[in-house]
């Protein structure tokens, strides 16, 4: 799949995002300057040469792309009339903890200190990575819920596989490992071909399925 086709299919351009949210490009830029909205996931620069009956025309076009879930976050900012980064963080933290609680109710619980005594610091770190658009690239939609699934899923997998170095997985732990992989599968992006070898999906799902003879279907 061509790069531009992939981005146009799975992401919003900045123009499309603004149109969907009914905001101006200036408003989007202001949100980013005040650290309440993520940066673009991808920035594309095209050197264009156009030939026609009237001659040759050359220009450079810049296009920024945002995950589809950015619309949901923008709607949340509009609904709550968010203007300050502290307010935006409160909304992020609330949704993060709510999602983590739902995962715990399903038996997906990590003993890692990041999800216990160090949770406030961990959520703050995830917020900063959310703003710099790390999750806008590695997740399917850039949703806060997917941030939790990725953070928690990786922690569970690392604990069960000795950080993916264990030679085998005991039978009593395989069900738990499958649950963690399914959580990751719900959230991690299916990347373009040139990104796949470096992706978390490859390292945490595809490689481990082959290594430990698993299936997440």
C-alpha positions as CSV (number, residue, x, y, z in Angstrom):
1,X,0.0,0.0,0.0
2,X,1.3,3.4,-0.9
3,X,2.3,5.7,2.0
4,X,-0.2,8.4,1.1
5,X,-3.0,5.9,0.5
6,X,-2.3,4.4,3.9
7,X,-2.3,7.7,5.7
8,X,-5.4,9.0,3.9
9,X,-7.2,5.7,4.7
10,X,-6.4,5.4,8.4
11,X,-5.7,9.0,9.6
12,X,-7.3,12.4,9.4
13,X,-5.4,15.1,7.7
14,X,-5.2,18.3,9.7
15,X,-7.8,19.9,7.5
16,X,-10.2,16.9,7.9
17,X,-9.7,16.9,11.7
18,X,-10.5,20.6,11.9
19,X,-13.5,20.2,9.7
20,X,-14.8,17.2,11.8
21,X,-14.3,19.1,15.1
22,X,-15.6,22.4,13.5
23,X,-12.5,24.3,14.6
24,X,-10.0,26.4,12.8
25,X,-6.4,25.5,12.1
26,X,-5.5,28.3,14.4
27,X,-7.5,26.7,17.2
28,X,-5.8,23.4,16.7
29,X,-2.4,25.1,16.8
30,X,-3.4,26.9,20.0
31,X,-4.4,23.6,21.6
32,X,-1.0,22.2,20.8
33,X,0.9,25.3,22.0
34,X,-1.0,25.1,25.3
35,X,-0.2,21.3,25.6
36,X,-3.8,20.0,25.6
37,X,-3.8,18.3,22.3
38,X,-1.3,15.8,20.7
39,X,1.0,16.7,17.9
40,X,0.5,15.2,14.5
41,X,1.4,11.5,14.1
42,X,2.9,11.9,10.7
43,X,4.2,14.9,8.8
44,X,4.4,14.5,5.0
45,X,6.4,16.7,2.7
46,X,5.8,16.2,-1.0
47,X,8.0,17.7,-3.7
48,X,5.5,18.1,-6.6
49,X,6.3,18.6,-10.3
50,X,3.2,19.2,-12.4
51,X,3.4,19.2,-16.2
52,X,0.5,20.3,-18.4
53,X,-0.2,22.1,-21.7
54,X,0.5,25.4,-19.9
55,X,4.0,24.3,-18.8
56,X,5.8,22.9,-15.7
57,X,4.9,23.9,-12.2
58,X,6.8,22.9,-9.1
59,X,5.9,23.2,-5.4
60,X,6.3,21.6,-2.0
61,X,3.2,20.5,0.0
62,X,3.1,19.8,3.7
63,X,0.4,17.6,5.2
64,X,0.0,16.5,8.8
65,X,-1.9,13.4,9.8
66,X,-3.7,12.6,13.1
67,X,-5.2,9.3,14.4
68,X,-8.9,8.8,14.0
69,X,-9.3,8.9,17.8
70,X,-8.0,12.5,17.9
71,X,-11.6,13.5,17.1
72,X,-12.8,11.9,20.4
73,X,-10.2,13.8,22.4
74,X,-11.0,17.0,20.6
75,X,-14.7,16.6,21.4
76,X,-13.8,16.0,25.0
77,X,-11.9,19.3,25.1
78,X,-14.8,21.2,23.5
79,X,-17.4,19.6,25.8
80,X,-15.4,20.6,29.0
81,X,-14.2,23.9,27.5
82,X,-10.6,23.0,28.4
83,X,-8.1,25.8,28.1
84,X,-5.4,24.8,30.6
85,X,-3.0,21.8,30.4
86,X,-3.7,20.9,34.0
87,X,-7.4,20.5,33.1
88,X,-6.7,18.4,30.1
89,X,-4.4,16.2,32.2
90,X,-7.1,15.7,34.7
91,X,-9.4,14.3,32.0
92,X,-6.6,12.1,30.7
93,X,-5.8,10.8,34.2
94,X,-9.4,10.1,34.9
95,X,-10.0,8.1,31.7
96,X,-6.7,6.3,32.2
97,X,-7.6,5.1,35.7
98,X,-11.1,4.2,34.7
99,X,-9.8,2.0,32.0
100,X,-7.2,0.5,34.2
101,X,-9.9,-0.4,36.7
102,X,-12.0,-2.1,34.0
103,X,-9.0,-4.2,33.0
104,X,-8.5,-5.2,36.7
105,X,-12.1,-6.3,36.8
106,X,-11.4,-8.6,33.9
107,X,-8.4,-10.1,35.8
108,X,-5.7,-8.1,33.9
109,X,-3.7,-6.9,36.9
110,X,0.0,-6.0,36.9
111,X,2.2,-6.1,40.1
112,X,4.6,-3.6,38.4
113,X,5.2,-0.6,40.6
114,X,4.1,1.6,37.7
115,X,0.5,0.5,38.2
116,X,0.6,0.6,42.0
117,X,2.6,3.0,44.2
118,X,4.2,4.8,41.2
119,X,0.9,5.2,39.2
120,X,0.7,9.0,39.4
121,X,4.2,9.4,37.9
122,X,3.5,6.7,35.3
123,X,0.3,8.4,34.2
124,X,2.1,11.7,33.9
125,X,4.7,10.1,31.7
126,X,2.1,8.5,29.5
127,X,0.4,11.9,29.2
128,X,3.6,13.5,27.9
129,X,4.1,10.6,25.4
130,X,0.4,11.1,24.4
131,X,1.0,14.8,23.7
132,X,4.2,14.1,21.6
133,X,2.1,11.6,19.6
134,X,4.0,8.4,20.4
135,X,0.6,6.7,20.9
136,X,-0.8,8.4,17.8
137,X,1.7,6.2,15.9
138,X,1.8,2.9,17.8
139,X,-1.9,2.6,18.6
140,X,-4.7,1.9,16.2
141,X,-6.7,5.0,16.9
142,X,-4.8,7.2,19.4
143,X,-7.4,6.6,22.1
144,X,-6.6,7.0,25.8
145,X,-8.0,3.5,26.4
146,X,-5.5,2.1,23.9
147,X,-2.7,3.9,25.8
148,X,-3.7,1.9,28.9
149,X,-4.0,-1.4,26.9
150,X,-0.5,-0.9,25.5
151,X,1.1,0.1,28.8
152,X,-0.5,-2.6,30.8
153,X,-0.2,-5.3,28.1
154,X,3.5,-4.7,27.8
155,X,4.0,-4.9,31.5
156,X,2.1,-8.2,31.8
157,X,4.0,-9.7,28.9
158,X,7.4,-8.6,30.2
159,X,6.6,-10.1,33.7
160,X,5.4,-13.4,32.2
161,X,8.3,-13.8,29.7
162,X,11.2,-12.4,31.7
163,X,11.1,-9.4,29.3
164,X,10.7,-11.7,26.3
165,X,13.8,-13.7,27.0
166,X,12.3,-16.9,28.6
167,X,12.9,-20.1,26.7
168,X,9.5,-21.4,27.4
169,X,6.2,-20.5,29.1
170,X,4.9,-22.8,31.8
171,X,1.4,-24.2,31.0
172,X,-0.1,-22.4,34.0
173,X,1.0,-19.0,32.7
174,X,0.0,-19.4,29.0
175,X,-3.6,-18.3,29.6
176,X,-2.5,-15.2,31.3
177,X,0.0,-14.5,28.6
178,X,-2.7,-14.9,25.9
179,X,-4.9,-12.4,27.8
180,X,-2.1,-9.9,27.7
181,X,-1.4,-10.5,24.0
182,X,-5.1,-10.1,23.2
183,X,-5.1,-6.8,25.1
184,X,-2.2,-5.6,23.0
185,X,-3.8,-6.8,19.8
186,X,-6.9,-4.6,20.5
187,X,-4.7,-1.5,20.7
188,X,-1.5,-1.8,18.6
189,X,-1.4,-0.4,15.1
190,X,-1.0,-2.5,12.0
191,X,2.0,-0.6,10.6
192,X,3.2,0.1,7.1
193,X,5.7,-2.4,5.8
194,X,8.7,-0.2,6.4
195,X,7.7,0.3,10.1
196,X,6.8,-3.3,11.0
197,X,10.3,-4.6,12.0
198,X,10.7,-1.8,14.5
199,X,7.1,-1.9,15.8
200,X,5.9,-3.0,19.2
201,X,3.3,-5.2,17.5
202,X,6.1,-7.2,15.9
203,X,8.2,-7.4,19.1
204,X,5.4,-8.1,21.5
205,X,2.9,-10.1,19.5
206,X,4.1,-11.6,16.2
207,X,7.6,-12.6,17.6
208,X,6.2,-14.1,20.8
209,X,3.4,-16.0,19.0
210,X,6.1,-17.7,16.9
211,X,8.6,-18.1,19.8
212,X,6.1,-19.7,22.2
213,X,3.8,-21.4,19.7
214,X,0.8,-19.3,20.6
215,X,-2.4,-18.1,18.9
216,X,-4.5,-15.1,19.9
217,X,-7.5,-16.0,17.7
